[in-house]
Amino acid sequence: MALYALNIVDANVDAHLKQFNVDDDLSFDMEPFLDLDPVTNNPSYGMALIIKF
């Protein structure tokens, strides 16, 4: 019974994503960044997540 329900959920997700926009103008990028605090001069490290539509 659980496999049947999982199959129904999977079919609904596939049908929903069928019209998903996969145009070349869409992009997803992650870039590392380093920032310095001007008061204490301590570095801050992190990752930047960039999503373009």
LINDADA-V355209 format. One line per field, one symbol per residue. phi: phi as a letter, one per 20 degrees, with the letter a starting at -180 (. if undefined). psi: psi as a letter, one per 40 degrees, with the letter a starting at -180 (. if undefined). burial: b if it has 9 or more other ideal C-beta (glycine too) atoms within 8 Angstrom, else e. A space follows every 50 residues. Layout:
phi->???
psi->???
burial->???
//
This chain:
phi->.fffffffffffffffefeffdfffebcbccfbccdffeemefcdacddd cdd
psi->ddddddddddddddddedehhfieehihihhiihihhddefhihiahhhh hh.
burial->eeeeeeeeeeeeeeeeeeeeeeeeebeeeeeeeeeebeeeeeeeeeeeeb eee
//
